Amino acid sequence: MESRETYMKQLKQWLSETSGTPLEEMSDFFTARLDDYEAHMSVWAASYQSFAGMLPESCREVLDLGCGTGLELDHIWQKNPDIAVTGVDLCGSMLQKLLEKHSDKPFTAVCQDYFEYDPGCGKWDAVISFESLHHFLPDRKRDLYRRIFGSLKPGGIFLLGDYIACCEEEETLLRSVYIQKREQSAIPDHRFVHFDIPLTLEHETELLRDAGFVIEHVQPNPDNATIITARRRG
Ligand SMILES: C[S@@+](CC[C@H](N)C(=O)[O-])C[C@H]1O[C@@H](n2cnc3c(N)ncnc32)[C@H](O)[C@@H]1O
């Protein structure tokens, strides 16, 4: 695996090369790349497999935040096709692809911003999210994590698979570029754009603990998708 130093050097190089590239609106970004999306994400195949393996066998009702075309669900339903999933995604074209792939599954599609979606109270065996929440600042996630906690049945889990910053320098650098790019293009706060602003593991787990979760397991993966199992203790 490449060293942190090499990784940061390459990241800085990429940020410099793309400094003039304007930000794209979140849903437009994924719609424009829909045809190649699943091929592009195939580098995370092993992590999708692990993610599905970490969902407890007993789960029956699952909420997936940012489900996209359902790559994590491909693996989850392969293990148990009866798990009922509600998938929330703001990109209609990604959801449409999921519906075409899995028309035979117990799936409810919700085309909505997950920060606006009401997940209910004490309802889900598990809430899951894969490679979606690293696009948002901690303040937004703090409130969402509290609502996820309250929406789980006692004993339920929040399974989060996401891009985690390798160090504070990466977190701080990406956040400052994100803020600068938004300001340059005068993008209002309520508009979502596609740009990665991952937190370090320490900061991500701090947000989860603040919401009431107990962190039970953290699995870093070679492809940089870290899987965190956070439980609402019964
Ligand atoms: C990189 S894709 C991951 C999709 C899927 N989980 C997977 O791993 O293939 C991120 C997804 O999150 C969705 N997304 C981003 N922000 C969102 C928000 N605020 N509310 C709902 N969906 C969102 C995007 O539309 C996109 O489908």
The ligand as a Tripos MOL2 file, in Angstrom:
@<TRIPOS>MOLECULE
LIG
   27    29     1     0     0
SMALL
NO_CHARGES

@<TRIPOS>ATOM
      1 C1        -21.1250    7.2310   -4.5800 C.3       1 LIG1
      2 S1        -22.8590    6.9870   -4.6420 S.3       1 LIG1
      3 C2        -23.0610    5.5440   -3.6240 C.3       1 LIG1
      4 C3        -24.3160    4.7890   -3.9920 C.3       1 LIG1
      5 C4        -24.4240    3.4130   -3.3790 C.3       1 LIG1
      6 N1        -24.5180    3.4690   -1.9450 N.3       1 LIG1
      7 C5        -23.2170    2.6010   -3.8040 C.2       1 LIG1
      8 O1        -22.3080    2.3720   -2.9790 O.co2     1 LIG1
      9 O2        -23.1320    2.2510   -4.9960 O.co2     1 LIG1
     10 C6        -23.5320    8.2440   -3.5640 C.3       1 LIG1
     11 C7        -25.0460    8.2960   -3.6420 C.3       1 LIG1
     12 O3        -25.5180    9.1430   -2.5770 O.3       1 LIG1
     13 C8        -26.5960    9.9120   -3.0960 C.3       1 LIG1
     14 N2        -26.7180   11.1170   -2.2670 N.ar      1 LIG1
     15 C9        -25.7820   12.0720   -2.0430 C.ar      1 LIG1
     16 N3        -26.2530   12.9980   -1.2020 N.ar      1 LIG1
     17 C10       -27.5210   12.6360   -0.8740 C.ar      1 LIG1
     18 C11       -28.5230   13.2100   -0.0430 C.ar      1 LIG1
     19 N4        -28.3260   14.3500    0.6340 N.pl3     1 LIG1
     20 N5        -29.7010   12.5670    0.0440 N.ar      1 LIG1
     21 C12       -29.9330   11.4260   -0.6360 C.ar      1 LIG1
     22 N6        -29.0120   10.8350   -1.4390 N.ar      1 LIG1
     23 C13       -27.8210   11.4290   -1.5650 C.ar      1 LIG1
     24 C14       -26.1860   10.2000   -4.5340 C.3       1 LIG1
     25 O4        -27.2840   10.6010   -5.3210 O.3       1 LIG1
     26 C15       -25.5800    8.8640   -4.9420 C.3       1 LIG1
     27 O5        -26.5490    8.0030   -5.5000 O.3       1 LIG1
@<TRIPOS>BOND
     1     1     2 1
     2     2     3 1
     3     2    10 1
     4     3     4 1
     5     4     5 1
     6     5     6 1
     7     5     7 1
     8     7     8 2
     9     7     9 1
    10    10    11 1
    11    11    12 1
    12    11    26 1
    13    12    13 1
    14    13    14 1
    15    13    24 1
    16    14    15 ar
    17    14    23 ar
    18    15    16 ar
    19    16    17 ar
    20    17    18 ar
    21    17    23 ar
    22    18    19 1
    23    18    20 ar
    24    20    21 ar
    25    21    22 ar
    26    22    23 ar
    27    24    25 1
    28    24    26 1
    29    26    27 1
@<TRIPOS>SUBSTRUCTURE
     1 LIG1         1 GROUP 0 **** ****
